Amino acid sequence: MKFEKIISFFSNSKDLETTDMFYWWLIIAFAFLIMEMGHPGLFFFLSFFFGGLCAAAASCFTKSVIVQTISFFGSTIVALYILRHWGVFIAGKNRSHQHTNFYALKGKRALVTQDITGEQPGLVTIAGQVWAARVIHHDDRILIGDVVEVIDIRGAHVVVKKV
């Protein structure tokens, strides 16, 4: 008897009909919004949030789950495209990179503190730091006190040429 009352309660309930998906799409949308909050900066889950909102709006106009699903994925793809280009513009990924660490040494001038030959690496001082250095051409010879320019970094050595 109690079991029949429980079944009749759920069968008479109009709150959660399977044809009315509005609230389900909102739940899905806000679940993706919460996931975006956990992974900020990606804009990936935010696109699915907008897709869920569009599918919820589509459920107000049609009862077709297929149309709602197409609306969800279609608007998600559009949102991915828009948010990616907006994010690249805001983040400034099109600007030139600033070199750091040893990559910033390229183009700097250095003072030779130990002779450098084609066969034997020497030492140079760049901004107060001592680096092992090799010459760019094997027949070059750079003496102590010469000023050189850093051309490249290979392993733990800087490759230099005489200025």
MDTraj code that builds the backbone (N, CA, C; nanometers):
import mdtraj as md
import numpy as np

residues = "MET LYS PHE GLU LYS ILE ILE SER PHE PHE SER ASN SER LYS ASP LEU GLU THR THR ASP MET PHE TYR TRP TRP LEU ILE ILE ALA PHE ALA PHE LEU ILE MET GLU MET GLY HIS PRO GLY LEU PHE PHE PHE LEU SER PHE PHE PHE GLY GLY LEU CYS ALA ALA ALA ALA SER CYS PHE THR LYS SER VAL ILE VAL GLN THR ILE SER PHE PHE GLY SER THR ILE VAL ALA LEU TYR ILE LEU ARG HIS TRP GLY VAL PHE ILE ALA GLY LYS ASN ARG SER HIS GLN HIS THR ASN PHE TYR ALA LEU LYS GLY LYS ARG ALA LEU VAL THR GLN ASP ILE THR GLY GLU GLN PRO GLY LEU VAL THR ILE ALA GLY GLN VAL TRP ALA ALA ARG VAL ILE HIS HIS ASP ASP ARG ILE LEU ILE GLY ASP VAL VAL GLU VAL ILE ASP ILE ARG GLY ALA HIS VAL VAL VAL LYS LYS VAL".split()
xyz = np.array([
    [0.0821, -0.1185, 0.0000],
    [0.0000, 0.0000, 0.0000],
    [0.0871, 0.1258, 0.0000],
    [0.1898, 0.1298, 0.0852],
    [0.2770, 0.2454, 0.0897],
    [0.3545, 0.2601, -0.0411],
    [0.3938, 0.1480, -0.0979],
    [0.4694, 0.1504, -0.2221],
    [0.3851, 0.2099, -0.3353],
    [0.2570, 0.1786, -0.3386],
    [0.1685, 0.2323, -0.4418],
    [0.1510, 0.3833, -0.4263],
    [0.1494, 0.4325, -0.3021],
    [0.1370, 0.5758, -0.2804],
    [0.2619, 0.6493, -0.3298],
    [0.3774, 0.5880, -0.3099],
    [0.5018, 0.6498, -0.3559],
    [0.5027, 0.6556, -0.5080],
    [0.4636, 0.5471, -0.5731],
    [0.4605, 0.5435, -0.7194],
    [0.3588, 0.6439, -0.7723],
    [0.2435, 0.6514, -0.7098],
    [0.1418, 0.7455, -0.7574],
    [0.1867, 0.8904, -0.7358],
    [0.2619, 0.9160, -0.6302],
    [0.3126, 1.0505, -0.6066],
    [0.4056, 1.0941, -0.7195],
    [0.4992, 1.0041, -0.7591],
    [0.5934, 1.0394, -0.8651],
    [0.5285, 1.0382, -1.0023],
    [0.4303, 0.9546, -1.0257],
    [0.3663, 0.9506, -1.1565],
    [0.2749, 1.0708, -1.1790],
    [0.2227, 1.1312, -1.0717],
    [0.1368, 1.2478, -1.0850],
    [0.2151, 1.3783, -1.0817],
    [0.3431, 1.3720, -1.0520],
    [0.4236, 1.4928, -1.0409],
    [0.4507, 1.5514, -1.1788],
    [0.4249, 1.6817, -1.1950],
    [0.4483, 1.7499, -1.3222],
    [0.5792, 1.8287, -1.3191],
    [0.6467, 1.8269, -1.2048],
    [0.7677, 1.9070, -1.1920],
    [0.8829, 1.8549, -1.2776],
    [0.8969, 1.7251, -1.2872],
    [1.0114, 1.6679, -1.3573],
    [0.9650, 1.5819, -1.4744],
    [0.9046, 1.6423, -1.5724],
    [0.8654, 1.5675, -1.6904],
    [0.9873, 1.5496, -1.7798],
    [0.9920, 1.4384, -1.8487],
    [1.1062, 1.4131, -1.9361],
    [1.1011, 1.4974, -2.0625],
    [0.9820, 1.5455, -2.1012],
    [0.9723, 1.6272, -2.2211],
    [1.0111, 1.7720, -2.1940],
    [1.0018, 1.8160, -2.0704],
    [1.0390, 1.9524, -2.0363],
    [1.1804, 1.9515, -1.9778],
    [1.2784, 1.9873, -2.0609],
    [1.4190, 1.9741, -2.0230],
    [1.4809, 2.1049, -1.9759],
    [1.4019, 2.2093, -1.9588],
    [1.4552, 2.3407, -1.9246],
    [1.5440, 2.3359, -1.8007],
    [1.4944, 2.2785, -1.6937],
    [1.5705, 2.2750, -1.5681],
    [1.6922, 2.1837, -1.5777],
    [1.6819, 2.0773, -1.6551],
    [1.7970, 1.9886, -1.6724],
    [1.9099, 2.0602, -1.7467],
    [1.8732, 2.1379, -1.8492],
    [1.9760, 2.2123, -1.9209],
    [2.0391, 2.3183, -1.8322],
    [1.9619, 2.3798, -1.7456],
    [2.0186, 2.4780, -1.6523],
    [2.1140, 2.4113, -1.5536],
    [2.0762, 2.2938, -1.5064],
    [2.1647, 2.2199, -1.4153],
    [2.2954, 2.1851, -1.4860],
    [2.2854, 2.1400, -1.6110],
    [2.4052, 2.1072, -1.6888],
    [2.4905, 2.2323, -1.7105],
    [2.4243, 2.3431, -1.7445],
    [2.4978, 2.4679, -1.7697],
    [2.5729, 2.5121, -1.6451],
    [2.5076, 2.5133, -1.5315],
    [2.5743, 2.5606, -1.4102],
    [2.6777, 2.4620, -1.3586],
    [2.6633, 2.3344, -1.3930],
    [2.7686, 2.2379, -1.3593],
    [2.8966, 2.2720, -1.4362],
    [2.8813, 2.3083, -1.5639],
    [2.9980, 2.3496, -1.6416],
    [3.0548, 2.4819, -1.5919],
    [2.9704, 2.5708, -1.5445],
    [3.0190, 2.6970, -1.4888],
    [3.1027, 2.6717, -1.3629],
    [3.0592, 2.5793, -1.2810],
    [3.1355, 2.5439, -1.1605],
    [3.2692, 2.4806, -1.1996],
    [3.2687, 2.3970, -1.3054],
    [3.3949, 2.3385, -1.3508],
    [3.4886, 2.4465, -1.4051],
    [3.4331, 2.5489, -1.4709],
    [3.5171, 2.6591, -1.5202],
    [3.5799, 2.7345, -1.4050],
    [3.5078, 2.7499, -1.2963],
    [3.5636, 2.8181, -1.1790],
    [3.6800, 2.7393, -1.1205],
    [3.6779, 2.6088, -1.1355],
    [3.7875, 2.5258, -1.0872],
    [3.9082, 2.5273, -1.1784],
    [3.8887, 2.5650, -1.3048],
    [3.9967, 2.5699, -1.4032],
    [3.9927, 2.7042, -1.4754],
    [4.0209, 2.8134, -1.4088],
    [4.0086, 2.9455, -1.4720],
    [4.1122, 2.9666, -1.5809],
    [4.0737, 3.0467, -1.6778],
    [4.1658, 3.0828, -1.7841],
    [4.1588, 2.9954, -1.9064],
    [4.0942, 2.8807, -1.8980],
    [4.0873, 2.7928, -2.0135],
    [3.9733, 2.8301, -2.1075],
    [3.8635, 2.8795, -2.0557],
    [3.7420, 2.9128, -2.1293],
    [3.6794, 2.7914, -2.1965],
    [3.7261, 2.6728, -2.1654],
    [3.6714, 2.5524, -2.2273],
    [3.5345, 2.5204, -2.1684],
    [3.5256, 2.5118, -2.0375],
    [3.3986, 2.4781, -1.9737],
    [3.2996, 2.5932, -1.9826],
    [3.3483, 2.7144, -1.9950],
    [3.2598, 2.8297, -2.0099],
    [3.1815, 2.8204, -2.1404],
    [3.2424, 2.7641, -2.2433],
    [3.1730, 2.7441, -2.3697],
    [3.0570, 2.6466, -2.3535],
    [3.0788, 2.5415, -2.2762],
    [2.9708, 2.4465, -2.2511],
    [2.8614, 2.5090, -2.1643],
    [2.8992, 2.6017, -2.0768],
    [2.8003, 2.6755, -1.9986],
    [2.7073, 2.7531, -2.0911],
    [2.7651, 2.8253, -2.1875],
    [2.6823, 2.8992, -2.2825],
    [2.5987, 2.8045, -2.3681],
    [2.6536, 2.6904, -2.4028],
    [2.5775, 2.5898, -2.4764],
    [2.4584, 2.5405, -2.3961],
    [2.4764, 2.5198, -2.2668],
    [2.3655, 2.4773, -2.1801],
    [2.2581, 2.5834, -2.1691],
    [2.2995, 2.7092, -2.1626],
    [2.2006, 2.8177, -2.1581],
    [2.1208, 2.8250, -2.2880],
    [2.1880, 2.8085, -2.4009],
    [2.1178, 2.8109, -2.5293],
    [2.0237, 2.6920, -2.5431],
    [2.0640, 2.5768, -2.4953],
    [1.9763, 2.4597, -2.4999],
    [1.8562, 2.4790, -2.4076],
    [1.8761, 2.5423, -2.2929],
    [1.7641, 2.5724, -2.2036],
    [1.6672, 2.6686, -2.2710],
    [1.7213, 2.7680, -2.3415],
    [1.6346, 2.8605, -2.4149],
    [1.5615, 2.7882, -2.5270],
    [1.6296, 2.6959, -2.5941],
    [1.5648, 2.6195, -2.7008],
    [1.4538, 2.5301, -2.6464],
    [1.4685, 2.4837, -2.5235],
    [1.3645, 2.3976, -2.4649],
    [1.2364, 2.4753, -2.4365],
    [1.2454, 2.6075, -2.4308],
    [1.1240, 2.6891, -2.4142],
    [1.0434, 2.6952, -2.5428],
    [1.1099, 2.6757, -2.6576],
    [1.0421, 2.6868, -2.7856],
    [1.0042, 2.5531, -2.8465],
    [1.0776, 2.4479, -2.8115],
    [1.0487, 2.3165, -2.8687],
    [1.0641, 2.2091, -2.7623],
    [0.9907, 2.1027, -2.7806],
    [1.0023, 1.9894, -2.6874],
    [1.0958, 1.8815, -2.7418],
    [1.1478, 1.9011, -2.8616],
    [1.2351, 1.8026, -2.9246],
    [1.3721, 1.8038, -2.8573],
    [1.4081, 1.6898, -2.8010],
    [1.5381, 1.6766, -2.7350],
    [1.6505, 1.6816, -2.8383],
    [1.6257, 1.6361, -2.9587],
    [1.7274, 1.6384, -3.0640],
    [1.7617, 1.7829, -3.1004],
    [1.6593, 1.8675, -3.1167],
    [1.6830, 2.0085, -3.1483],
    [1.7568, 2.0758, -3.0331],
    [1.7205, 2.0423, -2.9117],
    [1.7867, 2.1006, -2.7949],
    [1.9332, 2.0581, -2.7886],
    [1.9596, 1.9321, -2.8181],
    [2.0973, 1.8811, -2.8163],
    [2.1800, 1.9456, -2.9270],
    [2.1208, 1.9604, -3.0461],
    [2.1907, 2.0282, -3.1551],
    [2.2181, 2.1731, -3.1165],
    [2.1214, 2.2357, -3.0520],
    [2.1411, 2.3726, -3.0040],
    [2.2552, 2.3780, -2.9025],
    [2.2622, 2.2806, -2.8141],
    [2.3678, 2.2753, -2.7124],
    [2.5054, 2.2671, -2.7772],
    [2.5245, 2.1686, -2.8664],
    [2.6564, 2.1501, -2.9259],
    [2.6910, 2.2605, -3.0251],
    [2.5926, 2.3071, -3.1005],
    [2.6181, 2.4155, -3.1962],
    [2.6609, 2.5437, -3.1278],
    [2.5894, 2.5819, -3.0245],
    [2.6257, 2.7049, -2.9535],
    [2.7543, 2.6875, -2.8738],
    [2.7844, 2.5673, -2.8317],
    [2.9117, 2.5417, -2.7640],
    [3.0284, 2.5626, -2.8597],
    [3.0151, 2.5149, -2.9831],
    [3.1212, 2.5318, -3.0823],
    [3.1392, 2.6796, -3.1155],
    [3.0295, 2.7524, -3.1314],
    [3.0380, 2.8959, -3.1587],
    [3.1040, 2.9678, -3.0404],
    [3.0651, 2.9313, -2.9190],
    [3.1233, 2.9939, -2.7997],
    [3.2721, 2.9605, -2.7874],
    [3.3114, 2.8381, -2.8199],
    [3.4534, 2.8023, -2.8180],
    [3.5321, 2.8915, -2.9140],
    [3.4793, 2.9106, -3.0331],
    [3.5468, 2.9937, -3.1331],
    [3.5572, 3.1382, -3.0852],
    [3.4462, 3.1943, -3.0386],
    [3.4453, 3.3347, -2.9955],
    [3.5338, 3.3552, -2.8731],
    [3.5211, 3.2692, -2.7733],
    [3.5993, 3.2864, -2.6508],
    [3.7479, 3.2650, -2.6738],
    [3.7832, 3.1769, -2.7668],
    [3.9249, 3.1557, -2.7945],
    [3.9854, 3.2821, -2.8547],
    [3.9181, 3.3381, -2.9548],
    [3.9726, 3.4594, -3.0167],
    [3.9688, 3.5788, -2.9213],
    [3.8670, 3.5879, -2.8404],
    [3.8593, 3.6951, -2.7417],
    [3.9691, 3.6764, -2.6378],
    [3.9904, 3.5538, -2.5934],
    [4.0930, 3.5258, -2.4931],
    [4.2326, 3.5523, -2.5450],
    [4.2594, 3.5175, -2.6706],
    [4.3905, 3.5443, -2.7292],
    [4.4123, 3.6947, -2.7389],
    [4.3082, 3.7684, -2.7758],
    [4.3198, 3.9134, -2.7859],
    [4.3456, 3.9755, -2.6488],
    [4.2722, 3.9319, -2.5473],
    [4.2871, 3.9880, -2.4123],
    [4.4220, 3.9480, -2.3525],
    [4.4609, 3.8226, -2.3681],
    [4.5861, 3.7749, -2.3087],
    [4.7083, 3.8298, -2.3812],
    [4.6909, 3.8768, -2.5033],
    [4.8014, 3.9365, -2.5774],
    [4.9007, 3.8350, -2.6275],
    [4.8550, 3.7202, -2.6738],
    [4.9469, 3.6177, -2.7212],
    [5.0080, 3.6543, -2.8561],
    [4.9577, 3.7589, -2.9183],
    [5.0133, 3.8001, -3.0470],
    [5.1327, 3.8936, -3.0304],
    [5.1621, 3.9351, -2.9094],
    [5.2764, 4.0235, -2.8898],
    [5.4058, 3.9424, -2.8847],
    [5.5164, 4.0115, -2.9029],
    [5.6440, 3.9424, -2.9064],
    [5.6794, 3.8901, -2.7668],
    [5.7564, 3.7842, -2.7660],
    [5.7957, 3.7215, -2.6400],
    [5.9152, 3.7948, -2.5809],
    [5.9167, 3.8042, -2.4506],
    [6.0310, 3.8618, -2.3822],
    [6.1208, 3.7466, -2.3392],
    [6.2448, 3.7519, -2.3828],
    [6.3368, 3.6438, -2.3510],
    [6.3868, 3.6567, -2.2077],
    [6.3935, 3.5435, -2.1416],
    [6.4420, 3.5390, -2.0034],
    [6.5489, 3.4318, -1.9924],
    [6.6058, 3.4203, -1.8738],
    [6.7098, 3.3221, -1.8428],
    [6.8261, 3.3367, -1.9399],
    [6.8806, 3.2266, -1.9847],
    [6.9977, 3.2363, -2.0703],
    [6.9614, 3.2777, -2.2130],
    [6.8342, 3.2698, -2.2505],
    [6.7939, 3.3165, -2.3838],
    [6.8122, 3.4686, -2.3966],
    [6.8091, 3.5383, -2.2853],
    [6.8274, 3.6835, -2.2872],
    [6.9722, 3.7221, -2.3155],
    [7.0641, 3.6276, -2.3149],
    [7.2050, 3.6576, -2.3391],
    [7.2357, 3.6833, -2.4863],
    [7.1516, 3.6348, -2.5769],
    [7.1771, 3.6543, -2.7197],
    [7.1821, 3.8030, -2.7516],
    [7.2883, 3.8406, -2.8224],
    [7.3050, 3.9793, -2.8615],
    [7.3790, 4.0643, -2.7594],
    [7.4046, 4.0128, -2.6413],
    [7.4752, 4.0896, -2.5374],
    [7.6248, 4.0903, -2.5663],
    [7.6902, 4.1910, -2.5117],
    [7.8356, 4.2039, -2.5238],
    [7.9013, 4.1421, -2.4009],
    [8.0177, 4.0839, -2.4212],
    [8.0891, 4.0179, -2.3121],
    [8.2381, 4.0507, -2.3223],
    [8.3064, 4.0372, -2.2102],
    [8.4501, 4.0606, -2.2022],
    [8.5195, 3.9258, -2.1858],
    [8.6188, 3.8982, -2.2681],
    [8.6904, 3.7709, -2.2635],
    [8.7861, 3.7720, -2.1461],
    [8.7777, 3.6703, -2.0600],
    [8.8665, 3.6596, -1.9437],
    [8.9651, 3.5438, -1.9568],
    [8.9453, 3.4574, -2.0563],
    [9.0391, 3.3487, -2.0864],
    [9.0341, 3.3279, -2.2373],
    [9.1504, 3.3099, -2.2992],
    [9.1575, 3.2961, -2.4448],
    [9.0617, 3.1887, -2.4959],
    [9.0033, 3.2174, -2.6145],
    [8.9111, 3.1235, -2.6787],
    [8.9694, 3.0882, -2.8141],
    [8.9851, 2.9583, -2.8395],
    [9.0319, 2.9120, -2.9706],
    [8.9295, 2.8134, -3.0251],
    [8.9542, 2.7708, -3.1478],
    [8.8629, 2.6756, -3.2101],
    [8.8611, 2.5407, -3.1404],
    [8.9769, 2.5042, -3.0809],
    [8.9861, 2.3742, -3.0143],
    [8.9526, 2.3813, -2.8657],
    [8.9788, 2.4954, -2.8046],
    [8.9669, 2.5083, -2.6595],
    [8.8666, 2.6188, -2.6241],
    [8.7660, 2.5859, -2.5449],
    [8.6746, 2.6918, -2.5009],
    [8.7432, 2.7824, -2.3989],
    [8.6940, 2.9043, -2.3902],
    [8.7480, 2.9989, -2.2946],
    [8.6385, 3.0493, -2.2025],
    [8.6677, 3.1611, -2.1354],
    [8.5706, 3.2175, -2.0428],
    [8.5413, 3.3617, -2.0812],
    [8.4141, 3.4011, -2.0639],
    [8.3735, 3.5393, -2.0852],
    [8.2904, 3.5834, -1.9664],
    [8.2883, 3.7154, -1.9452],
    [8.2066, 3.7725, -1.8384],
    [8.0943, 3.8520, -1.9023],
    [7.9708, 3.8133, -1.8683],
    [7.8523, 3.8815, -1.9205],
    [7.7736, 3.9328, -1.8006],
    [7.7668, 4.0632, -1.7865],
    [7.6917, 4.1279, -1.6774],
    [7.7321, 4.0715, -1.5418],
    [7.8621, 4.0492, -1.5226],
    [7.9126, 4.0019, -1.3946],
    [7.9109, 3.8516, -1.3775],
    [7.8585, 3.7785, -1.4733],
    [7.8560, 3.6325, -1.4652],
    [7.9598, 3.5745, -1.5605],
    [8.0248, 3.4702, -1.5155],
    [8.1278, 3.4048, -1.5964],
    [8.0640, 3.2875, -1.6701],
    [8.0874, 3.2838, -1.8012],
    [8.0327, 3.1775, -1.8859],
    [8.1453, 3.1127, -1.9650],
    [8.1319, 2.9819, -1.9890],
    [8.2222, 2.9139, -2.0811],
    [8.1804, 2.9543, -2.2224],
    [8.2801, 2.9801, -2.3073],
    [8.2492, 3.0314, -2.4402],
    [8.3263, 2.9564, -2.5475],
    [8.2642, 2.9448, -2.6630],
    [8.3257, 2.8871, -2.7831],
    [8.3144, 2.9903, -2.8950],
    [8.4035, 2.9789, -2.9923],
    [8.3994, 3.0708, -3.1062],
    [8.3047, 3.0165, -3.2121],
    [8.2568, 3.1074, -3.2964],
    [8.1611, 3.0658, -3.3990],
    [8.2313, 2.9910, -3.5136],
    [8.3550, 3.0339, -3.5472],
    [8.4333, 2.9662, -3.6504],
    [8.5535, 2.9002, -3.5840],
    [8.5848, 2.7781, -3.6250],
    [8.6915, 2.7019, -3.5595],
    [8.8308, 2.7601, -3.5828],
    [8.8489, 2.8435, -3.6839],
    [8.9809, 2.9002, -3.7083],
    [8.9990, 3.0354, -3.6384],
    [8.8971, 3.0823, -3.5663],
    [8.9079, 3.2095, -3.4933],
    [8.9844, 3.1910, -3.3627],
    [9.0470, 3.3035, -3.3210],
    [9.1164, 3.3054, -3.1918],
    [9.0860, 3.4410, -3.1284],
    [9.0303, 3.4373, -3.0068],
    [8.9950, 3.5599, -2.9362],
    [9.0771, 3.5649, -2.8084],
    [9.1432, 3.6796, -2.7850],
    [9.2365, 3.6934, -2.6735],
    [9.1704, 3.7604, -2.5529],
    [9.2381, 3.7521, -2.4386],
    [9.1899, 3.8138, -2.3143],
    [9.1758, 3.9640, -2.3353],
    [9.0643, 4.0192, -2.2891],
    [9.0395, 4.1621, -2.2982],
    [8.9585, 4.2045, -2.4194],
    [8.9396, 4.1136, -2.5156],
    [8.8587, 4.1471, -2.6330],
    [8.7104, 4.1514, -2.5953],
    [8.6372, 4.2331, -2.6692],
    [8.4919, 4.2401, -2.6503],
    [8.4274, 4.1537, -2.7585],
    [8.3356, 4.0689, -2.7154],
    [8.2668, 3.9776, -2.8072],
    [8.1157, 3.9941, -2.7937],
    [8.0447, 3.9404, -2.8908],
    [7.8984, 3.9415, -2.8890],
    [7.8494, 3.7972, -2.8851],
    [7.7490, 3.7722, -2.8016],
    [7.6926, 3.6378, -2.7895],
    [7.6008, 3.6127, -2.9087],
    [7.6276, 3.5065, -2.9815],
    [7.5501, 3.4704, -3.1000],
    [7.4461, 3.3637, -3.0670],
    [7.4848, 3.2660, -2.9863],
    [7.3960, 3.1523, -2.9586],
    [7.4348, 3.0901, -2.8247],
    [7.3483, 3.0042, -2.7748],
    [7.3762, 2.9273, -2.6532],
    [7.3644, 2.7806, -2.6899],
    [7.4700, 2.7062, -2.6638],
    [7.4696, 2.5614, -2.6920],
    [7.5109, 2.4890, -2.5653],
    [7.4141, 2.4292, -2.5033],
    [7.4410, 2.3600, -2.3779],
    [7.4794, 2.4594, -2.2702],
    [7.5987, 2.4393, -2.2101],
    [7.6460, 2.5293, -2.1056],
    [7.7455, 2.6318, -2.1588],
    [7.7580, 2.6405, -2.2925],
    [7.8519, 2.7332, -2.3542],
    [7.7761, 2.8394, -2.4326],
    [7.8342, 2.9597, -2.4332],
    [7.7833, 3.0635, -2.5224],
    [7.8735, 3.0638, -2.6466],
    [7.8139, 3.0861, -2.7598],
    [7.8893, 3.0950, -2.8842],
    [7.9049, 3.2432, -2.9143],
    [8.0301, 3.2862, -2.9356],
    [8.0581, 3.4287, -2.9487],
    [8.1322, 3.4578, -3.0786],
    [8.1274, 3.5861, -3.1161],
    [8.2101, 3.6342, -3.2289],
    [8.2705, 3.7669, -3.1847],
    [8.3850, 3.7975, -3.2395],
    [8.4558, 3.9203, -3.2027],
    [8.3823, 4.0396, -3.2615],
    [8.3760, 4.1474, -3.1822],
    [8.3078, 4.2691, -3.2278],
    [8.4069, 4.3607, -3.2942],
])
top = md.Topology()
chain = top.add_chain()
for i, resn in enumerate(residues, 1):
    res = top.add_residue(resn, chain, resSeq=i)
    for name in ("N", "CA", "C"):
        top.add_atom(name, md.element.get_by_symbol(name[0]), res)
traj = md.Trajectory(xyz[None], top)
